[in-house]
């Protein structure tokens, strides 16, 4: 069983396009469980020191890519990073099949989201895989930035990092107040 995407009005397309999903409860408010009966919420944990080290490794990978192309640049976890990511994308450095690099770019994008919002790093363990994600506190609103960029690049889409940031934060802002997503 996979996490369910909120299915109401015209939101499914928007949520899927943004890579957002509501995890933890089905439409009737019952906890989502896997085949063994384990509740999805039990698979969501705050980021640990090891998880933060993984985030730093992702940042180091992206910084190495950036510095190889553009010299002495730095990642600051601000909107300035989006301009650097955009440059990488526009220069053709992000291609389908670069799964590790694209995941790292997504994590750097997530660092910008977390730095300018109340979104906080968590891990979601599902079917034996531990994935970094961002969650809005006291809600079931969870974003997977590591795959957000990779999926767009795989589909051949041009990624507009600044517009994507704005769209994600706007959607999160709308969803966080919706009683459907409260914990």
N, CA, C and O of each residue as an XYZ file, in Angstrom:
732
protein
N       0.844     -1.175      0.000
C       0.000      0.000      0.000
C       0.888      1.237      0.000
O       1.904      1.276      0.695
N       0.513      2.233     -0.766
C       1.297      3.455     -0.824
C       0.530      4.581     -0.170
O      -0.688      4.494     -0.010
N       1.231      5.645      0.213
C       0.530      6.784      0.796
C      -0.508      7.323     -0.179
O      -0.308      7.280     -1.393
N      -1.602      7.822      0.346
C      -2.675      8.338     -0.490
C      -2.531      9.830     -0.686
O      -2.104     10.563      0.207
N      -2.896     10.256     -1.868
C      -2.917     11.679     -2.174
C      -4.322     12.180     -1.913
O      -5.296     11.531     -2.294
N      -4.434     13.316     -1.273
C      -5.731     13.917     -0.970
C      -6.546     14.041     -2.249
O      -6.037     14.531     -3.257
N      -7.797     13.609     -2.226
C      -8.630     13.591     -3.420
C      -9.902     14.392     -3.189
O     -10.942     13.836     -2.836
N      -9.814     15.676     -3.388
C     -10.994     16.524     -3.247
C     -10.941     17.632     -4.281
O      -9.865     18.144     -4.590
N     -12.049     17.992     -4.796
C     -12.219     19.063     -5.788
C     -11.164     18.952     -6.867
O     -10.931     17.864     -7.394
N     -10.519     20.064     -7.209
C      -9.536     20.053     -8.290
C      -8.121     19.883     -7.778
O      -7.179     20.039     -8.555
N      -7.927     19.570     -6.505
C      -6.589     19.504     -5.920
C      -5.729     18.327     -6.364
O      -4.508     18.483     -6.351
N      -6.254     17.148     -6.761
C      -5.361     16.033     -7.026
C      -4.262     16.358     -8.036
O      -3.106     15.986     -7.835
N      -4.615     17.045     -9.111
C      -3.620     17.365    -10.121
C      -2.562     18.286     -9.522
O      -1.368     18.071     -9.731
N      -2.981     19.299     -8.787
C      -2.054     20.248     -8.174
C      -1.146     19.545     -7.183
O       0.064     19.772     -7.192
N      -1.697     18.702     -6.336
C      -0.893     18.029     -5.331
C       0.107     17.093     -5.977
O       1.268     17.056     -5.570
N      -0.314     16.344     -6.966
C       0.589     15.421     -7.638
C       1.671     16.205     -8.361
O       2.844     15.834     -8.322
N       1.283     17.279     -9.015
C       2.256     18.074     -9.757
C       3.300     18.676     -8.835
O       4.463     18.801     -9.220
N       2.913     19.046     -7.641
C       3.857     19.646     -6.714
C       4.648     18.614     -5.932
O       5.635     18.955     -5.280
N       4.231     17.361     -5.990
C       4.920     16.339     -5.226
C       4.518     16.346     -3.758
O       5.244     15.825     -2.912
N       3.380     16.924     -3.456
C       2.882     16.955     -2.088
C       1.952     15.781     -1.881
O       1.302     15.315     -2.817
N       1.893     15.317     -0.676
C       0.865     14.340     -0.394
C       0.505     14.393      1.070
O       1.295     14.793      1.926
N      -0.706     13.978      1.322
C      -1.207     13.931      2.696
C      -1.023     12.506      3.172
O      -1.595     11.572      2.611
N      -0.228     12.348      4.200
C       0.051     11.010      4.696
C      -0.504     10.870      6.098
O      -0.463     11.809      6.893
N      -1.015      9.706      6.388
C      -1.417      9.438      7.757
C      -2.869      9.091      7.907
O      -3.199      8.244      8.737
N      -3.757      9.696      7.151
C      -5.182      9.410      7.285
C      -5.820      9.265      5.915
O      -5.451      9.952      4.963
N      -6.781      8.362      5.836
C      -7.531      8.266      4.592
C      -8.661      9.287      4.628
O      -8.762     10.052      5.586
N      -9.494      9.315      3.628
C     -10.543     10.335      3.511
C     -11.507     10.304      4.689
O     -12.087     11.331      5.040
N     -11.684      9.142      5.299
C     -12.612      9.043      6.426
C     -11.929      9.378      7.755
O     -12.564      9.344      8.809
N     -10.642      9.697      7.701
C      -9.919     10.057      8.916
C      -9.284      8.882      9.627
O      -8.675      9.060     10.682
N      -9.410      7.674      9.071
C      -8.802      6.498      9.690
C      -7.328      6.435      9.303
O      -6.968      6.781      8.178
N      -6.464      5.991     10.235
C      -5.042      5.890      9.905
C      -4.821      4.931      8.746
O      -5.462      3.883      8.666
N      -3.914      5.291      7.853
C      -3.545      4.419      6.750
C      -2.583      3.383      7.291
O      -1.656      3.715      8.029
N      -2.801      2.108      6.923
C      -1.942      1.022      7.392
C      -1.394      0.269      6.206
O      -2.004      0.243      5.136
N      -0.221     -0.354      6.401
C       0.328     -1.184      5.354
C      -0.251     -2.594      5.486
O      -1.150     -2.825      6.295
N       0.263     -3.529      4.695
C      -0.279     -4.892      4.681
C      -0.131     -5.592      6.025
O      -0.924     -6.475      6.353
N       0.866     -5.212      6.800
C       1.077     -5.823      8.113
C       0.309     -5.105      9.211
O       0.417     -5.478     10.379
N      -0.461     -4.089      8.864
C      -1.247     -3.359      9.839
C      -0.498     -2.232     10.522
O      -1.035     -1.609     11.437
N       0.737     -1.950     10.101
C       1.515     -0.875     10.705
C       0.990      0.468     10.220
O       0.871      0.693      9.015
N       0.680      1.349     11.144
C       0.161      2.661     10.772
C       1.259      3.480     10.110
O       2.412      3.475     10.541
N       0.864      4.193      9.039
C       1.805      5.032      8.320
C       2.442      6.061      9.242
O       3.638      6.330      9.130
N       1.669      6.638     10.146
C       2.196      7.660     11.033
C       3.342      7.141     11.882
O       4.219      7.910     12.276
N       3.346      5.843     12.170
C       4.419      5.257     12.963
C       5.719      5.194     12.174
O       6.777      4.944     12.753
N       5.661      5.415     10.874
C       6.827      5.380     10.012
C       7.408      6.764      9.784
O       8.374      6.910      9.035
N       6.845      7.772     10.410
C       7.297      9.147     10.258
C       8.018      9.545     11.541
O       7.449      9.498     12.632
N       9.287      9.939     11.388
C      10.105     10.291     12.543
C      10.818     11.620     12.290
O      11.097     11.961     11.141
N      11.113     12.372     13.352
C      11.934     13.577     13.169
C      13.300     13.187     12.601
O      13.779     12.076     12.829
N      13.910     14.088     11.877
C      15.240     13.833     11.328
C      16.235     13.647     12.470
O      16.232     14.398     13.445
N      17.072     12.648     12.332
C      18.103     12.347     13.326
C      19.410     13.023     12.919
O      19.498     13.644     11.860
N      20.409     12.894     13.764
C      21.740     13.416     13.431
C      22.261     12.737     12.158
O      22.894     13.386     11.324
N      21.998     11.446     12.008
C      22.420     10.733     10.795
C      21.691     11.259      9.563
O      22.280     11.366      8.487
N      20.421     11.585      9.718
C      19.657     12.157      8.607
C      20.222     13.522      8.225
O      20.341     13.843      7.043
N      20.567     14.315      9.223
C      21.154     15.638      8.958
C      22.509     15.492      8.262
O      22.879     16.319      7.429
N      23.233     14.450      8.606
C      24.501     14.176      7.914
C      24.236     13.816      6.453
O      24.992     14.219      5.569
N      23.174     13.064      6.196
C      22.791     12.745      4.804
C      22.440     14.013      4.044
O      22.813     14.164      2.880
N      21.725     14.928      4.693
C      21.382     16.200      4.053
C      22.668     16.952      3.706
O      22.787     17.501      2.611
N      23.621     16.979      4.625
C      24.904     17.654      4.383
C      25.657     16.992      3.220
O      26.307     17.680      2.433
N      25.573     15.671      3.112
C      26.211     14.973      1.980
C      25.568     15.370      0.656
O      26.262     15.561     -0.343
N      24.254     15.494      0.650
C      23.562     15.942     -0.557
C      24.009     17.356     -0.923
O      24.277     17.649     -2.088
N      24.086     18.226      0.080
C      24.539     19.597     -0.173
C      25.962     19.607     -0.723
O      26.263     20.368     -1.643
N      26.832     18.775     -0.175
C      28.224     18.707     -0.645
C      28.286     18.249     -2.101
O      29.091     18.763     -2.879
N      27.442     17.285     -2.473
C      27.418     16.800     -3.859
C      27.014     17.931     -4.806
O      27.627     18.116     -5.857
N      25.988     18.679     -4.430
C      25.533     19.779     -5.290
C      26.578     20.892     -5.328
O      26.841     21.462     -6.387
N      27.165     21.196     -4.193
C      28.191     22.235     -4.147
C      29.365     21.863     -5.054
O      29.912     22.726     -5.742
N      29.750     20.606     -5.061
C      30.832     20.144     -5.937
C      30.455     20.349     -7.406
O      31.280     20.792     -8.205
N      29.210     20.027     -7.757
C      28.740     20.251     -9.137
C      28.799     21.735     -9.492
O      29.267     22.117    -10.565
N      28.314     22.559     -8.567
C      28.275     24.000     -8.809
C      29.685     24.581     -8.941
O      29.959     25.359     -9.855
N      30.568     24.200     -8.031
C      31.921     24.757     -8.055
C      32.714     24.274     -9.265
O      33.572     25.002     -9.763
N      32.446     23.066     -9.745
C      33.118     22.576    -10.946
C      32.749     23.417    -12.167
O      33.559     23.570    -13.081
N      31.542     23.960    -12.189
C      31.072     24.750    -13.326
C      31.280     26.249    -13.146
O      31.600     26.955    -14.102
N      31.097     26.734    -11.917
C      30.990     28.177    -11.706
C      32.017     28.751    -10.723
O      31.931     29.924    -10.362
N      32.971     27.950    -10.294
C      33.996     28.466     -9.392
C      33.532     28.501     -7.944
O      32.732     27.672     -7.511
N      34.041     29.459     -7.218
C      33.797     29.552     -5.775
C      32.410     30.110     -5.462
O      32.250     31.310     -5.240
N      31.433     29.249     -5.447
C      30.081     29.621     -5.036
C      29.785     28.899     -3.729
O      30.467     27.936     -3.377
N      28.789     29.354     -3.025
C      28.404     28.744     -1.756
C      26.899     28.507     -1.735
O      26.141     29.212     -2.401
N      26.480     27.521     -0.975
C      25.065     27.295     -0.722
C      24.734     27.937      0.614
O      25.411     27.696      1.613
N      23.692     28.754      0.626
C      23.345     29.536      1.814
C      21.979     29.180      2.392
O      21.554     29.766      3.387
N      21.290     28.222      1.773
C      19.938     27.829      2.188
C      18.977     29.016      2.107
O      18.101     29.188      2.955
N      19.165     29.826      1.069
C      18.303     30.978      0.799
C      17.894     30.939     -0.665
O      18.271     30.035     -1.411
N      17.120     31.934     -1.055
C      16.683     32.034     -2.445
C      17.867     32.145     -3.407
O      17.735     31.817     -4.586
N      19.023     32.605     -2.916
C      20.218     32.674     -3.764
C      20.587     31.288     -4.284
O      21.095     31.156     -5.397
N      20.336     30.265     -3.489
C      20.606     28.891     -3.931
C      19.732     28.519     -5.117
O      20.159     27.770     -5.996
N      18.512     29.038     -5.145
C      17.605     28.722     -6.258
C      18.170     29.230     -7.567
O      18.026     28.574     -8.599
N      18.814     30.396     -7.541
C      19.432     30.939     -8.756
C      20.559     30.023     -9.239
O      20.719     29.811    -10.441
N      21.335     29.484     -8.301
C      22.403     28.553     -8.676
C      21.831     27.253     -9.245
O      22.327     26.737    -10.246
N      20.789     26.731     -8.605
C      20.144     25.514     -9.112
C      19.538     25.766    -10.486
O      19.601     24.910    -11.369
N      18.949     26.949    -10.660
C      18.363     27.302    -11.951
C      19.438     27.333    -13.032
O      19.232     26.856    -14.148
N      20.582     27.902    -12.681
C      21.687     27.978    -13.638
C      22.136     26.578    -14.047
O      22.357     26.314    -15.229
N      22.273     25.670    -13.060
C      22.622     24.285    -13.369
C      21.620     23.677    -14.342
O      21.990     23.033    -15.324
N      20.353     23.895    -14.045
C      19.289     23.345    -14.887
C      19.330     23.948    -16.288
O      19.312     23.225    -17.285
N      19.384     25.263    -16.355
C      19.367     25.944    -17.653
C      20.597     25.627    -18.493
O      20.531     25.646    -19.722
N      21.721     25.334    -17.838
C      22.949     24.986    -18.557
C      22.984     23.517    -18.988
O      23.967     23.065    -19.575
N      21.917     22.777    -18.696
C      21.821     21.383    -19.129
C      22.575     20.394    -18.253
O      22.827     19.264    -18.671
N      22.936     20.802    -17.050
C      23.687     19.907    -16.159
C      22.795     18.892    -15.461
O      23.304     17.920    -14.902
N      21.496     19.084    -15.477
C      20.561     18.164    -14.831
C      19.836     17.378    -15.920
O      19.070     17.934    -16.707
N      20.095     16.083    -15.944
C      19.552     15.230    -17.001
C      18.901     13.987    -16.406
O      19.276     13.541    -15.322
N      17.921     13.429    -17.122
C      17.337     12.163    -16.667
C      18.449     11.117    -16.504
O      19.430     11.121    -17.247
N      18.282     10.238    -15.539
C      19.271      9.195    -15.307
C      20.322      9.567    -14.280
O      21.084      8.711    -13.829
N      20.371     10.847    -13.904
C      21.333     11.300    -12.880
C      20.643     11.239    -11.522
O      20.551     12.250    -10.825
N      20.159     10.063    -11.145
C      19.275      9.974     -9.985
C      19.906     10.498     -8.699
O      19.245     11.219     -7.952
N      21.153     10.161     -8.418
C      21.778     10.631     -7.172
C      21.927     12.149     -7.176
O      21.639     12.804     -6.175
N      22.375     12.707     -8.295
C      22.558     14.150     -8.391
C      21.222     14.887     -8.316
O      21.114     15.925     -7.663
N      20.214     14.348     -8.984
C      18.899     14.995     -8.975
C      18.265     14.942     -7.589
O      17.617     15.897     -7.162
N      18.453     13.822     -6.886
C      17.950     13.748     -5.510
C      18.652     14.796     -4.652
O      18.016     15.458     -3.831
N      19.954     14.946     -4.839
C      20.707     15.937     -4.072
C      20.233     17.354     -4.370
O      20.102     18.171     -3.459
N      19.977     17.645     -5.635
C      19.446     18.966     -6.000
C      18.099     19.175     -5.309
O      17.815     20.267     -4.819
N      17.271     18.129     -5.271
C      15.982     18.218     -4.581
C      16.144     18.487     -3.096
O      15.371     19.251     -2.518
N      17.130     17.876     -2.477
C      17.363     18.106     -1.046
C      17.834     19.541     -0.817
O      17.418     20.173      0.154
N      18.687     20.062     -1.684
C      19.113     21.464     -1.565
C      17.901     22.382     -1.736
O      17.766     23.372     -1.017
N      17.031     22.060     -2.677
C      15.786     22.805     -2.846
C      14.973     22.731     -1.550
O      14.412     23.735     -1.111
N      14.911     21.558     -0.948
C      14.205     21.390      0.328
C      14.819     22.216      1.441
O      14.098     22.726      2.299
N      16.122     22.357      1.443
C      16.789     23.187      2.447
C      16.329     24.650      2.334
O      16.156     25.333      3.343
N      16.137     25.113      1.109
C      15.634     26.486      0.916
C      14.199     26.579      1.438
O      13.845     27.545      2.114
N      13.373     25.576      1.127
C      11.993     25.563      1.635
C      11.983     25.573      3.158
O      11.235     26.338      3.767
N      12.801     24.738      3.772
C      12.831     24.636      5.233
C      13.373     25.915      5.870
O      12.958     26.295      6.965
N      14.287     26.565      5.188
C      14.888     27.772      5.733
C      13.965     28.968      5.743
O      14.193     29.921      6.487
N      12.931     28.932      4.933
C      12.035     30.078      4.793
C      10.585     29.768      5.125
O       9.669     30.470      4.697
N      10.395     28.710      5.890
C       9.030     28.320      6.265
C       9.095     27.516      7.558
O      10.167     27.338      8.136
N       7.954     27.039      7.999
C       7.909     26.181      9.191
C       8.086     24.703      8.848
O       8.018     23.854      9.737
N       8.310     24.387      7.590
C       8.543     23.006      7.200
C       9.798     22.492      7.898
O      10.799     23.202      7.996
N       9.735     21.249      8.382
C      10.846     20.649      9.102
C      11.175     19.285      8.524
O      10.291     18.553      8.079
N      12.464     18.952      8.538
C      12.919     17.669      8.015
C      12.435     16.528      8.914
O      12.487     16.599     10.142
N      11.968     15.485      8.250
C      11.568     14.238      8.888
C      12.079     13.106      8.012
O      12.643     13.341      6.944
N      11.878     11.886      8.470
C      12.096     10.741      7.595
C      10.814      9.925      7.565
O      10.092      9.815      8.556
N      10.561      9.365      6.406
C       9.415      8.484      6.215
C       9.980      7.133      5.823
O      10.704      7.017      4.834
N       9.649      6.116      6.596
C      10.084      4.774      6.266
C       8.878      4.024      5.733
O       7.859      3.889      6.410
N       9.013      3.542      4.512
C       7.906      2.872      3.860
C       8.461      1.756      3.000
O       9.329      1.980      2.157
N       7.960      0.564      3.216
C       8.382     -0.614      2.464
C       9.895     -0.766      2.477
O      10.507     -1.062      1.450
N      10.498     -0.560      3.652
C      11.920     -0.762      3.829
C      12.809      0.377      3.361
O      14.030      0.293      3.499
N      12.244      1.418      2.822
C      13.037      2.557      2.344
C      12.841      3.748      3.273
O      11.716      4.075      3.650
N      13.922      4.378      3.631
C      13.902      5.556      4.506
C      14.154      6.780      3.640
O      15.214      6.903      3.026
N      13.181      7.684      3.589
C      13.243      8.837      2.697
C      13.166     10.138      3.483
O      12.359     10.277      4.403
N      14.012     11.083      3.109
C      13.952     12.414      3.698
C      12.742     13.151      3.141
O      12.439     13.061      1.951
N      12.062     13.871      4.003
C      10.882     14.628      3.591
C      10.757     15.858      4.485
O      11.430     15.970      5.510
N       9.892     16.769      4.082
C       9.580     17.954      4.874
C       8.131     17.867      5.313
O       7.259     17.481      4.534
N       7.877     18.226      6.559
C       6.518     18.187      7.087
C       6.183     19.520      7.741
O       7.011     20.133      8.415
N       4.939     19.951      7.519
C       4.460     21.126      8.232
C       4.015     20.654      9.614
O       3.239     19.704      9.711
N       4.493     21.301     10.697
C       4.192     20.821     12.058
C       2.701     20.638     12.329
O       1.864     21.431     11.897
N       2.403     19.579     13.050
C       1.056     19.247     13.512
C       0.051     19.057     12.376
O      -1.151     19.253     12.559
N       0.561     18.670     11.194
C      -0.303     18.343     10.062
C       0.213     17.055      9.423
O       1.260     16.528      9.800
N      -0.539     16.573      8.461
C      -0.094     15.435      7.670
C       0.410     15.896      6.305
O       0.506     15.092      5.378
N       0.730     17.171      6.178
C       1.263     17.716      4.929
C       2.752     17.387      4.872
O       3.539     17.873      5.684
N       3.125     16.556      3.903
C       4.492     16.087      3.757
C       4.925     16.276      2.307
O       4.183     15.967      1.375
N       6.138     16.790      2.138
C       6.708     17.050      0.815
C       7.976     16.221      0.680
O       8.750     16.093      1.629
N       8.182     15.667     -0.495
C       9.367     14.869     -0.780
C      10.226     15.610     -1.810
O      10.150     15.316     -3.003
N      11.043     16.571     -1.357
C      11.811     17.369     -2.319
C      12.881     16.575     -3.057
O      13.264     16.946     -4.166
N      13.368     15.492     -2.464
C      14.393     14.686     -3.120
C      13.938     14.102     -4.438
O      14.737     13.948     -5.362
N      12.663     13.778     -4.531
C      12.141     13.224     -5.785
C      11.416     14.277     -6.621
O      11.139     14.048     -7.799
N      11.111     15.412     -6.032
C      10.342     16.448     -6.715
C      11.046     16.930     -7.996
O      10.408     17.085     -9.037
N      12.335     17.160     -7.911
C      13.088     17.654     -9.065
C      13.340     16.515    -10.045
O      13.177     16.688    -11.253
N      13.736     15.351     -9.534
C      14.048     14.205    -10.391
C      12.871     13.818    -11.278
O      13.056     13.513    -12.456
N      11.677     13.829    -10.727
C      10.495     13.453    -11.519
C      10.247     14.453    -12.644
O       9.879     14.061    -13.752
N      10.442     15.725    -12.371
C      10.247     16.744    -13.409
C      11.287     16.608    -14.517
O      10.955     16.692    -15.699
N      12.533     16.401    -14.136
C      13.596     16.247    -15.131
C      13.348     14.987    -15.949
O      13.530     15.002    -17.166
N      12.939     13.900    -15.310
C      12.659     12.645    -16.020
C      11.540     12.818    -17.046
O      11.540     12.164    -18.089
N      10.588     13.701    -16.744
C       9.482     13.957    -17.683
C       9.869     14.965    -18.759
O       9.062     15.285    -19.632
N      11.095     15.462    -18.700
C      11.555     16.423    -19.698
C      11.060     17.837    -19.463
O      11.113     18.669    -20.369
N      10.581     18.121    -18.260
C      10.085     19.456    -17.945
C      11.232     20.390    -17.601
O      12.241     19.964    -17.039
N      11.078     21.649    -17.933
C      12.012     22.666    -17.465
C      11.612     22.980    -16.031
O      10.445     23.261    -15.757
N      12.570     22.935    -15.122
C      12.296     23.235    -13.726
C      12.550     24.718    -13.494
O      13.655     25.213    -13.718
N      11.527     25.414    -13.047
C      11.658     26.818    -12.654
C      11.663     26.807    -11.128
O      10.608     26.770    -10.495
N      12.853     26.840    -10.549
C      12.996     26.664     -9.107
C      12.271     27.723     -8.293
O      11.647     27.403     -7.282
N      12.344     28.968     -8.713
C      11.680     30.035     -7.956
C      10.160     29.868     -8.011
O       9.482     30.020     -6.995
N       9.633     29.561     -9.177
C       8.185     29.364     -9.312
C       7.737     28.119     -8.544
O       6.673     28.121     -7.926
N       8.534     27.071     -8.580
C       8.188     25.848     -7.853
C       8.182     26.115     -6.355
O       7.285     25.653     -5.650
N       9.164     26.852     -5.863
C       9.199     27.213     -4.448
C       7.930     27.948     -4.052
O       7.308     27.637     -3.036
N       7.556     28.923     -4.863
C       6.357     29.708     -4.555
C       5.108     28.834     -4.594
O       4.242     28.953     -3.727
N       5.009     27.968     -5.579
C       3.844     27.090     -5.702
C       3.751     26.121     -4.528
O       2.666     25.893     -3.992
N       4.890     25.550     -4.129
C       4.885     24.609     -3.006
C       4.465     25.322     -1.731
O       3.590     24.844     -1.009
N       5.084     26.464     -1.450
C       4.761     27.179     -0.214
C       3.319     27.663     -0.210
O       2.674     27.674      0.839
N       2.812     28.058     -1.353
C       1.415     28.478     -1.448
C       0.474     27.311     -1.155
O      -0.492     27.456     -0.407
N       0.765     26.158     -1.748
C      -0.067     24.977     -1.534
C       0.009     24.514     -0.080
O      -1.008     24.144      0.506
N       1.202     24.531      0.499
C       1.358     24.157      1.908
C       0.556     25.114      2.779
O      -0.140     24.685      3.700
N       0.650     26.393      2.495
C      -0.081     27.395      3.272
C      -1.590     27.136      3.229
O      -2.280     27.291      4.237
N      -2.084     26.750      2.086
C      -3.509     26.438      1.954
C      -3.861     25.156      2.715
O      -4.870     25.104      3.418
N      -3.038     24.142      2.575
C      -3.343     22.841      3.166
C      -3.193     22.825      4.685
O      -3.932     22.114      5.366
N      -2.257     23.592      5.224
C      -1.989     23.546      6.666
C      -3.184     23.972      7.496
O      -3.314     23.561      8.649
N      -4.048     24.779      6.934
C      -5.225     25.255      7.659
C      -6.456     24.399      7.434
O      -7.477     24.577      8.099
N      -6.360     23.482      6.508
C      -7.478     22.590      6.186
C      -7.608     21.531      7.282
O      -6.644     20.812      7.544
N      -8.773     21.415      7.930
C      -8.960     20.424      8.999
C      -8.660     18.996      8.545
O      -8.333     18.141      9.368
N      -8.766     18.736      7.262
C      -8.489     17.406      6.719
C      -7.047     16.972      6.982
O      -6.756     15.779      7.062
N      -6.149     17.949      7.117
C      -4.727     17.654      7.270
C      -4.210     17.835      8.684
O      -3.018     17.645      8.923
N      -5.061     18.194      9.622
C      -4.623     18.411     11.007
C      -4.343     17.081     11.675
O      -4.968     16.068     11.360
N      -3.401     17.093     12.600
C      -3.089     15.895     13.392
C      -3.696     16.051     14.756
O      -3.563     15.162     15.597
